[in-house]
């Protein structure tokens, strides 16, 4: 994140990381889900490296929605005020 040299991006990333620490570990308790999450991140990074905005958007949306599905299973409520377009 620091390599982006973007203070707003860095602040946003840190705020989100702080907010999702508990959820991240609760949602990835199973080895299968952990591996799926790692694979999702790898695909997201490849889309970033390829500068493929359409694919990145699709992958990010899918990743966030997968995360919310898992979070609900573990009793987390959707408290973030963001919308996926």
Secondary structure as GFF3:
##gff-version 3
##sequence-region A 1 85
A	DSSP	three_ten_helix	2	4	.	.	.	ID=ss1
A	DSSP	alpha_helix	7	27	.	.	.	ID=ss2
A	DSSP	alpha_helix	31	50	.	.	.	ID=ss3
A	DSSP	alpha_helix	53	73	.	.	.	ID=ss4
###
